[in-house]
Amino acid sequence: MEKVKNYFDQELVDVIGAFLSFSCAIHCVAMPLLVTILPLLGLGFLASERAESIIIGAVALALGSVVWGVRHHRSWRAFLILVVAVAFIATAHITTEGIFEVVLHATGGLLLAAAHLLNRHLCKICPACEREHTG
């Protein structure tokens, strides 16, 4: 069990998750502007379903990280932010088009990043987490 703990670094998971979430928000804002230019630059894959899969991965990573944080820190704030983020992303994906879709997706991505950063902050101020990192 100790080997598994050494390979699992909650702070790294939150940093990667925040990066993916910010990337998601930037992707959502930039895509309407770049959708015609990307194929000309050989970057058409950024407008593909594969990019959507990365967004789903960011949500899954956030869910795992934040659920771990709730169990460990007993704080529901990051989880509530995550729920709102997923609601924004799902609403954008299912019901809207145009500028509203962009705004909802970008807001959802930023909220995902905020959930990761809050979870990371909770780890930094948690005495138990500090003992795990130093011990």
Backbone as ProteinMPNN parsed JSONL, in Angstrom:
{"seq_chain_A": "MEKVKNYFDQELVDVIGAFLSFSCAIHCVAMPLLVTILPLLGLGFLASERAESIIIGAVALALGSVVWGVRHHRSWRAFLILVVAVAFIATAHITTEGIFEVVLHATGGLLLAAAHLLNRHLCKICPACEREHTG", "coords_chain_A": {"N_chain_A": [[0.824, -1.199, 0.0], [2.018, 1.181, 0.642], [3.683, 1.725, -1.537], [1.831, 2.455, -3.494], [0.862, 4.838, -2.425], [3.135, 6.45, -2.666], [3.269, 6.881, -5.414], [0.965, 8.246, -5.951], [0.127, 11.439, -5.998], [-1.595, 13.901, -4.666], [-1.478, 16.672, -4.982], [-0.186, 16.936, -7.462], [-2.121, 15.75, -9.109], [-4.194, 17.638, -8.849], [-2.926, 19.912, -9.93], [-2.482, 19.087, -12.595], [-5.142, 18.624, -13.286], [-6.227, 21.216, -12.988], [-4.788, 22.533, -14.991], [-5.731, 21.135, -17.282], [-8.418, 21.865, -17.107], [-8.344, 24.684, -17.349], [-7.316, 24.722, -19.927], [-9.461, 23.582, -21.249], [-11.375, 25.614, -20.928], [-10.167, 27.689, -22.387], [-10.085, 26.46, -24.884], [-12.833, 26.261, -25.412], [-13.557, 28.948, -25.667], [-11.925, 29.815, -27.756], [-12.471, 28.163, -29.968], [-14.801, 28.846, -31.651], [-13.736, 31.052, -32.963], [-11.478, 30.086, -34.216], [-12.156, 27.924, -35.812], [-12.265, 27.904, -38.623], [-9.684, 28.508, -39.335], [-7.952, 26.61, -38.191], [-7.844, 24.057, -39.69], [-6.367, 24.9, -41.929], [-3.908, 25.367, -40.814], [-3.128, 22.883, -40.147], [-4.099, 21.949, -37.788], [-6.565, 20.873, -37.347], [-7.49, 18.786, -35.797], [-7.974, 19.758, -33.266], [-10.551, 20.595, -33.244], [-12.046, 18.363, -33.113], [-13.81, 15.299, -32.175], [-12.091, 13.992, -30.506], [-10.83, 15.965, -29.006], [-12.985, 16.674, -27.439], [-13.124, 14.381, -25.911], [-10.919, 14.685, -24.279], [-11.814, 16.746, -22.691], [-13.85, 15.445, -21.321], [-12.236, 13.695, -19.928], [-10.929, 15.523, -18.267], [-13.032, 16.306, -16.63], [-13.592, 13.861, -15.382], [-11.177, 13.449, -14.011], [-11.262, 15.637, -12.295], [-13.525, 14.962, -10.8], [-12.684, 12.592, -9.45], [-10.489, 13.596, -7.969], [-11.655, 15.655, -6.415], [-13.63, 14.284, -4.98], [-11.965, 12.642, -3.459], [-10.788, 14.699, -1.985], [-13.013, 15.663, -0.517], [-13.577, 13.47, 1.104], [-11.205, 13.364, 2.539], [-10.709, 15.946, 3.636], [-13.119, 16.796, 4.589], [-14.597, 18.899, 3.568], [-17.015, 20.4, 1.635], [-16.974, 22.353, -0.274], [-15.342, 22.422, -2.676], [-16.461, 20.273, -4.025], [-19.08, 21.168, -4.469], [-18.564, 23.308, -6.209], [-17.572, 21.827, -8.333], [-19.887, 20.371, -9.087], [-21.532, 22.461, -10.004], [-19.933, 23.307, -12.137], [-19.991, 21.036, -13.849], [-22.708, 21.063, -14.401], [-22.92, 23.46, -15.879], [-21.319, 22.787, -18.12], [-22.668, 20.534, -19.124], [-25.193, 21.633, -19.702], [-24.463, 23.49, -21.668], [-23.525, 21.758, -23.624], [-25.743, 20.219, -24.297], [-28.113, 21.811, -24.637], [-27.738, 24.412, -25.765], [-26.623, 26.788, -28.301], [-24.23, 28.589, -30.294], [-23.094, 31.733, -29.041], [-23.931, 31.496, -26.382], [-23.426, 28.842, -25.788], [-20.635, 28.822, -25.902], [-20.0, 30.579, -23.787], [-21.113, 29.224, -21.574], [-19.658, 26.766, -21.67], [-17.007, 27.719, -21.334], [-17.211, 28.952, -18.812], [-17.841, 26.7, -17.278], [-15.433, 25.242, -17.599], [-13.614, 26.974, -16.329], [-14.672, 26.902, -13.753], [-14.23, 24.206, -13.147], [-11.436, 24.229, -13.006], [-11.209, 25.95, -10.814], [-12.291, 24.333, -8.793], [-10.315, 22.34, -8.622], [-8.115, 23.937, -7.832], [-9.008, 24.927, -5.38], [-9.193, 22.522, -3.983], [-6.491, 21.845, -3.949], [-5.523, 23.963, -2.409], [-6.791, 23.359, 0.018], [-5.393, 21.04, 0.641], [-2.862, 22.105, 1.063], [-3.178, 23.57, 3.425], [-3.869, 21.694, 5.242], [-3.102, 19.844, 8.072], [-2.817, 17.022, 8.189], [-2.323, 16.308, 5.524], [0.111, 17.602, 5.172], [1.744, 16.121, 6.895], [1.716, 13.684, 5.514], [3.126, 14.373, 3.193], [5.645, 15.066, 4.208], [6.329, 12.917, 5.73]], "CA_chain_A": [[0.0, 0.0, 0.0], [2.899, 2.344, 0.716], [4.147, 2.032, -2.888], [0.756, 3.156, -4.185], [0.835, 6.2, -1.882], [4.259, 7.2, -3.215], [3.008, 7.233, -6.802], [-0.235, 9.076, -6.015], [0.383, 12.746, -5.4], [-2.828, 14.675, -4.823], [-1.161, 18.004, -5.493], [0.073, 16.786, -8.891], [-3.408, 15.513, -9.752], [-4.906, 18.916, -8.904], [-2.237, 20.794, -10.869], [-2.815, 18.601, -13.939], [-6.568, 18.873, -13.485], [-6.437, 22.658, -13.192], [-4.264, 22.834, -16.321], [-6.69, 20.625, -18.262], [-9.645, 22.647, -17.011], [-8.081, 25.979, -17.986], [-7.209, 24.437, -21.359], [-10.832, 23.381, -21.697], [-12.021, 26.928, -21.019], [-9.563, 28.398, -23.514], [-10.559, 25.753, -26.07], [-14.237, 26.62, -25.648], [-13.63, 30.338, -26.101], [-11.197, 30.015, -29.005], [-12.935, 27.341, -31.087], [-15.613, 29.541, -32.656], [-12.896, 31.979, -33.711], [-10.416, 29.4, -34.937], [-12.647, 26.736, -36.499], [-11.942, 27.963, -40.046], [-8.237, 28.659, -39.509], [-7.215, 25.428, -37.725], [-7.492, 23.098, -40.753], [-5.327, 25.478, -42.778], [-2.648, 25.259, -40.079], [-2.885, 21.476, -39.821], [-4.513, 21.726, -36.405], [-7.997, 20.576, -37.37], [-7.82, 17.82, -34.748], [-8.437, 20.46, -32.067], [-11.993, 20.783, -33.359], [-12.604, 17.025, -33.302], [-14.391, 14.595, -31.024], [-10.989, 13.612, -29.615], [-10.672, 17.079, -28.061], [-14.108, 16.536, -26.494], [-12.763, 13.291, -24.994], [-9.994, 15.255, -23.296], [-12.65, 17.504, -21.765], [-14.492, 14.439, -20.465], [-11.174, 13.24, -19.032], [-10.71, 16.567, -17.252], [-14.157, 16.212, -15.688], [-13.385, 12.635, -14.594], [-10.054, 13.717, -13.109], [-11.763, 16.552, -11.261], [-14.428, 14.214, -9.925], [-11.886, 11.738, -8.568], [-9.684, 14.421, -7.076], [-12.497, 16.391, -5.474], [-14.238, 13.303, -4.065], [-10.906, 12.314, -2.503], [-10.657, 15.854, -1.101], [-14.16, 15.701, 0.403], [-13.384, 12.396, 2.097], [-10.013, 13.618, 3.335], [-10.759, 17.235, 4.33], [-14.484, 17.021, 5.103], [-15.084, 20.174, 3.062], [-17.831, 20.173, 0.444], [-16.915, 23.513, -1.174], [-14.803, 22.056, -3.988], [-17.437, 19.397, -4.678], [-20.187, 22.005, -4.95], [-18.074, 24.012, -7.399], [-17.519, 20.813, -9.392], [-21.261, 20.086, -9.53], [-21.966, 23.606, -10.807], [-19.147, 23.264, -13.381], [-20.547, 19.979, -14.699], [-24.023, 21.531, -14.85], [-22.678, 24.426, -16.95], [-20.806, 22.088, -19.3], [-23.739, 19.693, -19.664], [-26.195, 22.527, -20.282], [-23.899, 24.021, -22.911], [-23.39, 20.683, -24.611], [-27.035, 19.619, -24.648], [-29.264, 22.673, -24.946], [-27.508, 25.733, -26.333], [-25.768, 26.951, -29.476], [-23.701, 29.935, -30.478], [-22.334, 32.408, -27.993], [-24.31, 30.977, -25.064], [-22.693, 27.588, -25.612], [-19.25, 29.189, -25.618], [-19.933, 31.17, -22.442], [-21.36, 28.17, -20.582], [-18.512, 25.847, -21.66], [-15.845, 28.39, -20.741], [-17.484, 29.098, -17.378], [-17.691, 25.364, -16.696], [-14.004, 24.925, -17.536], [-12.996, 27.786, -15.267], [-15.13, 26.377, -12.459], [-13.482, 22.958, -12.908], [-10.106, 24.624, -12.536], [-11.367, 26.494, -9.462], [-12.473, 23.207, -7.87], [-8.984, 21.752, -8.418], [-7.265, 24.847, -7.076], [-9.5, 24.93, -4.002], [-8.783, 21.244, -3.394], [-5.055, 21.961, -3.712], [-5.381, 24.866, -1.267], [-7.169, 22.607, 1.223], [-4.277, 20.137, 0.953], [-1.727, 22.885, 1.569], [-3.422, 24.039, 4.792], [-4.282, 20.544, 6.047], [-1.982, 19.243, 8.803], [-2.668, 15.605, 7.829], [-1.668, 16.263, 4.213], [1.496, 18.009, 5.359], [2.436, 14.965, 7.474], [1.875, 12.688, 4.452], [4.173, 14.815, 2.263], [6.95, 15.096, 4.866], [6.595, 11.621, 6.348]], "C_chain_A": [[0.861, 1.252, 0.0], [3.417, 2.732, -0.66], [3.097, 2.82, -3.655], [0.706, 4.601, -3.716], [1.96, 7.045, -2.464], [4.002, 7.649, -4.646], [1.809, 8.17, -6.94], [0.025, 10.371, -5.273], [-0.819, 13.641, -5.682], [-2.556, 16.057, -5.395], [-0.909, 17.955, -6.996], [-1.224, 16.566, -9.665], [-4.177, 16.825, -9.888], [-4.248, 19.903, -9.865], [-2.559, 20.378, -12.308], [-4.278, 18.874, -14.25], [-6.875, 20.338, -13.732], [-5.943, 23.072, -14.573], [-5.234, 22.369, -17.407], [-7.973, 21.453, -18.262], [-9.484, 24.028, -17.627], [-7.965, 25.804, -19.498], [-8.584, 24.241, -21.971], [-11.528, 24.727, -21.887], [-11.471, 27.718, -22.204], [-10.034, 27.786, -24.831], [-11.979, 26.182, -26.421], [-14.386, 28.055, -26.156], [-13.024, 30.504, -27.498], [-11.795, 29.268, -30.201], [-13.822, 28.087, -32.079], [-14.793, 30.497, -33.529], [-11.917, 31.26, -34.639], [-10.885, 28.244, -35.824], [-12.336, 26.754, -38.003], [-10.436, 28.021, -40.289], [-7.482, 27.375, -39.17], [-6.894, 24.421, -38.822], [-6.388, 23.616, -41.684], [-3.943, 25.368, -42.14], [-2.283, 23.818, -39.737], [-3.276, 21.122, -38.402], [-6.004, 21.436, -36.297], [-8.429, 19.594, -36.294], [-8.32, 18.488, -33.476], [-9.935, 20.713, -32.074], [-12.718, 19.445, -33.457], [-13.238, 16.476, -32.023], [-13.305, 14.185, -30.032], [-10.738, 14.709, -28.575], [-11.786, 17.047, -27.03], [-13.807, 15.434, -25.472], [-11.806, 13.785, -23.92], [-10.774, 16.044, -22.254], [-13.35, 16.552, -20.803], [-13.477, 13.889, -19.47], [-10.892, 14.241, -17.924], [-11.808, 16.534, -16.199], [-13.983, 14.988, -14.789], [-12.248, 12.819, -13.582], [-10.493, 14.628, -11.967], [-12.658, 15.813, -10.282], [-13.653, 13.349, -8.944], [-11.113, 12.527, -7.536], [-10.535, 15.09, -6.009], [-13.202, 15.442, -4.508], [-13.213, 12.865, -3.022], [-10.767, 13.451, -1.49], [-11.788, 15.946, -0.093], [-13.972, 14.656, 1.491], [-12.238, 12.725, 3.049], [-10.149, 14.883, 4.197], [-12.108, 17.563, 4.944], [-15.02, 18.402, 4.715], [-15.782, 19.921, 1.73], [-17.729, 21.307, -0.564], [-16.433, 23.148, -2.578], [-15.788, 21.166, -4.749], [-18.616, 20.199, -5.227], [-19.788, 22.8, -6.192], [-18.025, 23.049, -8.582], [-18.908, 20.516, -9.951], [-21.778, 21.222, -10.413], [-21.225, 23.616, -12.151], [-19.71, 22.229, -14.348], [-21.921, 20.388, -15.22], [-23.876, 22.539, -15.988], [-22.257, 23.719, -18.236], [-21.906, 21.242, -19.942], [-24.82, 20.548, -20.33], [-25.708, 23.075, -21.619], [-23.885, 22.968, -24.004], [-24.735, 20.194, -25.136], [-28.025, 20.63, -25.216], [-28.971, 23.962, -25.692], [-26.643, 25.673, -27.584], [-25.238, 28.375, -29.49], [-22.956, 30.458, -29.271], [-22.682, 31.893, -26.598], [-23.591, 29.67, -24.765], [-21.244, 27.87, -25.227], [-19.113, 29.701, -24.188], [-20.132, 30.092, -21.37], [-20.204, 27.18, -20.514], [-17.301, 26.487, -20.982], [-16.021, 28.571, -19.237], [-17.33, 27.759, -16.67], [-16.232, 24.963, -16.574], [-13.288, 25.7, -16.447], [-13.413, 27.312, -13.883], [-14.461, 25.041, -12.132], [-12.091, 23.274, -12.373], [-10.179, 25.166, -11.111], [-11.55, 25.379, -8.434], [-11.133, 22.538, -7.58], [-8.116, 22.648, -7.546], [-7.708, 24.959, -5.622], [-9.081, 23.646, -3.292], [-7.286, 21.272, -3.065], [-4.789, 22.862, -2.501], [-5.72, 24.138, 0.038], [-6.071, 21.633, 1.62], [-3.101, 20.902, 1.56], [-1.926, 23.339, 3.014], [-3.798, 22.909, 5.745], [-3.073, 19.934, 6.754], [-1.757, 17.771, 8.437], [-1.973, 15.459, 6.481], [-0.183, 16.633, 4.331], [2.313, 16.859, 5.948], [2.675, 13.896, 6.415], [3.003, 13.076, 3.51], [5.554, 14.788, 2.904], [7.324, 13.737, 5.441], [6.757, 10.578, 5.359]], "O_chain_A": [[0.479, 2.27, -0.576], [3.58, 3.918, -0.947], [3.431, 3.752, -4.388], [0.525, 5.504, -4.533], [1.766, 8.231, -2.73], [4.48, 8.71, -5.048], [1.667, 8.827, -7.972], [0.128, 10.382, -4.047], [-1.024, 14.081, -6.814], [-3.333, 16.555, -6.211], [-1.365, 18.833, -7.728], [-1.408, 17.124, -10.746], [-4.755, 17.092, -10.942], [-4.945, 20.655, -10.545], [-2.873, 21.226, -13.143], [-4.613, 19.306, -15.352], [-7.693, 20.667, -14.591], [-6.591, 23.867, -15.254], [-5.526, 23.114, -18.342], [-8.545, 21.708, -19.321], [-10.367, 24.499, -18.343], [-8.455, 26.635, -20.263], [-8.839, 24.686, -23.09], [-12.194, 24.947, -22.899], [-12.232, 28.346, -22.94], [-10.344, 28.506, -25.78], [-12.289, 26.435, -27.585], [-15.251, 28.334, -26.986], [-13.553, 31.248, -28.323], [-11.634, 29.71, -31.339], [-13.596, 27.96, -33.282], [-15.123, 30.719, -34.694], [-11.574, 31.764, -35.709], [-10.068, 27.645, -36.524], [-12.159, 25.688, -38.593], [-9.969, 27.616, -41.354], [-6.467, 27.08, -39.801], [-5.755, 23.958, -38.889], [-5.568, 22.835, -42.166], [-2.932, 25.286, -42.839], [-1.253, 23.563, -39.113], [-2.833, 20.104, -37.869], [-6.629, 21.721, -35.275], [-9.599, 19.565, -35.915], [-9.019, 17.856, -32.684], [-10.525, 21.011, -31.036], [-13.886, 19.404, -33.845], [-13.204, 17.097, -30.961], [-13.579, 14.048, -28.839], [-10.468, 14.418, -27.41], [-11.555, 17.362, -25.863], [-14.19, 15.541, -24.307], [-11.881, 13.346, -22.773], [-10.438, 16.017, -21.07], [-13.432, 16.824, -19.605], [-13.807, 13.644, -18.31], [-10.646, 13.859, -16.78], [-11.54, 16.714, -15.011], [-14.201, 15.066, -13.58], [-12.357, 12.39, -12.434], [-10.131, 14.407, -10.812], [-12.562, 16.015, -9.072], [-13.929, 13.367, -7.744], [-11.087, 12.165, -6.36], [-10.175, 15.091, -4.832], [-13.354, 15.768, -3.331], [-13.541, 12.731, -1.844], [-10.643, 13.21, -0.29], [-11.551, 16.274, 1.07], [-14.187, 14.936, 2.67], [-12.299, 12.398, 4.234], [-9.747, 14.884, 5.36], [-12.225, 18.502, 5.731], [-15.805, 18.998, 5.453], [-15.219, 19.311, 0.821], [-18.349, 21.228, -1.624], [-17.06, 23.533, -3.564], [-15.933, 21.288, -5.966], [-19.091, 19.931, -6.33], [-20.584, 22.947, -7.12], [-18.394, 23.412, -9.699], [-19.079, 20.421, -11.166], [-22.391, 20.973, -11.45], [-21.827, 23.901, -13.187], [-19.885, 22.514, -15.533], [-22.26, 20.088, -16.365], [-24.626, 22.48, -16.962], [-22.775, 24.015, -19.312], [-22.056, 21.238, -21.164], [-25.302, 20.209, -21.411], [-26.464, 23.115, -22.59], [-24.195, 23.25, -25.162], [-24.845, 19.798, -26.297], [-28.714, 20.326, -26.19], [-29.904, 24.567, -26.22], [-26.019, 24.655, -27.884], [-25.741, 29.248, -28.784], [-22.273, 29.711, -28.57], [-21.818, 31.858, -25.722], [-23.193, 29.417, -23.628], [-20.696, 27.23, -24.329], [-18.205, 29.294, -23.464], [-19.404, 30.055, -20.378], [-19.801, 26.785, -19.42], [-16.649, 25.858, -20.149], [-15.078, 28.364, -18.474], [-16.753, 27.69, -15.584], [-15.83, 24.402, -15.554], [-12.454, 25.15, -15.728], [-12.611, 27.317, -12.949], [-14.158, 24.77, -10.97], [-11.63, 22.663, -11.409], [-9.309, 24.874, -10.291], [-11.024, 25.469, -7.324], [-10.84, 22.204, -6.431], [-7.455, 22.17, -6.624], [-6.87, 25.073, -4.727], [-8.662, 23.681, -2.135], [-6.869, 20.775, -2.019], [-3.932, 22.558, -1.671], [-5.018, 24.285, 1.039], [-5.838, 21.418, 2.809], [-2.427, 20.404, 2.462], [-0.952, 23.48, 3.754], [-4.021, 23.148, 6.932], [-2.111, 19.544, 6.092], [-0.611, 17.323, 8.383], [-1.126, 14.582, 6.313], [0.667, 16.042, 3.666], [3.455, 16.644, 5.542], [3.73, 13.262, 6.412], [3.761, 12.213, 3.067], [6.541, 14.516, 2.22], [8.505, 13.44, 5.62], [6.988, 9.422, 5.714]]}, "name": "protein", "num_of_chains": 1, "seq": "MEKVKNYFDQELVDVIGAFLSFSCAIHCVAMPLLVTILPLLGLGFLASERAESIIIGAVALALGSVVWGVRHHRSWRAFLILVVAVAFIATAHITTEGIFEVVLHATGGLLLAAAHLLNRHLCKICPACEREHTG"}
